[in-house]
Amino acid sequence: MTTPLAARLARDIAATGPMTVADYMERCLFDPVDGYYTTAEPFGAKGDFVTAPEISQMFGELIGLWAADTWTRLGSPTPFVLAELGPGRGTMMADMLRATRIVPGFLAAARIHLVEASERLREVQRATLSSERIAWKVSLTELPAGPLVLVANEFFDALPIRQFARTPEGIAERMIGLDGERLAFGLRPGARLDEVAQARLAAASAGAILELCPSGLTMAAEIAARIARDGGAALIVDYGHAGAREPAGGFGDTLQGLRAHAYDDPLAHPGTADLTAHVDFGALGDAARAVGARAFGPVAQGLLLERLGLSTRAARLKRDASPETAATIEAAHARLAGPGPDGMGELFKALALVHPALDAPAGFAPDEEMGKVAA
Ligand SMILES: C[S@@+](CC[C@H](N)C(=O)[O-])C[C@H]1O[C@@H](n2cnc3c(N)ncnc32)[C@H](O)[C@@H]1O
């Protein structure tokens, strides 16, 4: 067996039968003994991946200014809850708080909450943000009531997905079982989906895979219901697609492992590789709209950041920088906003959920509202 968790999963499957992809992801990421986020240091050059806030301070600064601008559009409620889901090393929140010092009243009004499931990462965040007054929560449902400005970067892609395939015999769920002693994918026939998902997959071509993220939808609805009730807005940034709104229908297997900055077979290193799936922004937006919030986007990360002032910020930072530092800033600018496989600008997208009385927030245009029929 490749990892201690692989051996334990194989024993469990031999004893109780194949597990869903969602159960497998949950165990790989958060197993209390051998889970990836429980034990590994995933971030940075020595880790497995680099996220946007770790590439450059400019990302967190602009997201911070988005939060402060949104707070102003909400009528500057005091106090309000400033929350981040899945803060990793705490870098983005540190950059957000530094950048928003210039906004009168914002930090004094903010009750800052970080939602983090990993105790180990909570420790890292405590160290990064040691000078700030912050409360930690394990779950979104523990956030206090009141107006909410919430941000989440690369959080929803870590939530467990289920995968369903259209086969000649009907709809089957993709499962993880054993081939000899090795973990292997298989199909469990006779899967039942809700009416909308059933119809979507029934209309797809043979072999199509539909991914559903039940906990992501629950969380989007929870955030949206709070926003609709107490006022507020949320900004969700991640890699993903518009789901059923995509021209090709948003089908496909996007479960992927990431290890030492390279793609990895998702069954190869359970517990020692990161596991993610692309986010279905269309489904998150629909879940939010169903409980009374408005949804804008998804817009490409590059477009969002440029609209928020990335080029101006990069030029300002370069003005006082050495040639080496200026080159680093330029490279970070291209990585955050650029196209193609090396840039995050198109692959990553942003979705905004806002109170029904709020119009398009900064970075989004009015005609980018989800579900709005063009005039
Ligand atoms: C890929 S990291 C992103 C970190 C950070 N936002 C960044 O951009 O660098 C995912 C983060 O979400 C946290 N996380 C994943 N699932 C979670 C859950 N269900 N509840 C709370 N935190 C979770 C992880 O522990 C980690 O901090």
Ligand as a Chemical Component Dictionary entry (heavy atoms), coordinates in Angstrom:
data_LIG
# 
_chem_comp.id                   LIG 
_chem_comp.type                 NON-POLYMER 
_chem_comp.pdbx_formal_charge   0 
_chem_comp.three_letter_code    LIG 
# 
loop_
_chem_comp_atom.comp_id 
_chem_comp_atom.atom_id 
_chem_comp_atom.alt_atom_id 
_chem_comp_atom.type_symbol 
_chem_comp_atom.charge 
_chem_comp_atom.model_Cartn_x 
_chem_comp_atom.model_Cartn_y 
_chem_comp_atom.model_Cartn_z 
_chem_comp_atom.pdbx_ordinal 
LIG C1  C1  C 0  -6.954  24.635 -0.562 1  
LIG S1  S1  S 1  -6.952  25.262 1.049  2  
LIG C2  C2  C 0  -7.140  26.982 0.692  3  
LIG C3  C3  C 0  -6.514  27.851 1.701  4  
LIG C4  C4  C 0  -6.606  29.358 1.512  5  
LIG N1  N1  N 0  -7.967  29.816 1.342  6  
LIG C5  C5  C 0  -5.746  29.848 0.401  7  
LIG O1  O1  O 0  -6.266  30.333 -0.594 8  
LIG O2  O2  O -1 -4.519  29.741 0.525  9  
LIG C6  C6  C 0  -8.504  24.762 1.737  10 
LIG C7  C7  C 0  -8.761  25.240 3.141  11 
LIG O3  O3  O 0  -10.100 24.917 3.524  12 
LIG C8  C8  C 0  -10.090 24.193 4.760  13 
LIG N2  N2  N 0  -11.273 23.317 4.724  14 
LIG C9  C9  C 0  -11.571 22.365 3.812  15 
LIG N3  N3  N 0  -12.778 21.806 4.060  16 
LIG C10 C10 C 0  -13.274 22.446 5.134  17 
LIG C11 C11 C 0  -14.512 22.357 5.869  18 
LIG N4  N4  N 0  -15.449 21.478 5.533  19 
LIG N5  N5  N 0  -14.708 23.193 6.907  20 
LIG C12 C12 C 0  -13.753 24.107 7.251  21 
LIG N6  N6  N 0  -12.564 24.229 6.609  22 
LIG C13 C13 C 0  -12.320 23.409 5.567  23 
LIG C14 C14 C 0  -8.753  23.497 4.753  24 
LIG O4  O4  O 0  -8.349  23.022 5.987  25 
LIG C15 C15 C 0  -7.876  24.632 4.194  26 
LIG O5  O5  O 0  -7.612  25.614 5.161  27 
# 
loop_
_chem_comp_bond.comp_id 
_chem_comp_bond.atom_id_1 
_chem_comp_bond.atom_id_2 
_chem_comp_bond.value_order 
_chem_comp_bond.pdbx_ordinal 
LIG C1  S1  SING 1  
LIG S1  C2  SING 2  
LIG S1  C6  SING 3  
LIG C2  C3  SING 4  
LIG C3  C4  SING 5  
LIG C4  N1  SING 6  
LIG C4  C5  SING 7  
LIG C5  O1  DOUB 8  
LIG C5  O2  SING 9  
LIG C6  C7  SING 10 
LIG C7  O3  SING 11 
LIG C7  C15 SING 12 
LIG O3  C8  SING 13 
LIG C8  N2  SING 14 
LIG C8  C14 SING 15 
LIG N2  C9  SING 16 
LIG N2  C13 SING 17 
LIG C9  N3  DOUB 18 
LIG N3  C10 SING 19 
LIG C10 C11 SING 20 
LIG C10 C13 DOUB 21 
LIG C11 N4  SING 22 
LIG C11 N5  DOUB 23 
LIG N5  C12 SING 24 
LIG C12 N6  DOUB 25 
LIG N6  C13 SING 26 
LIG C14 O4  SING 27 
LIG C14 C15 SING 28 
LIG C15 O5  SING 29 
# 
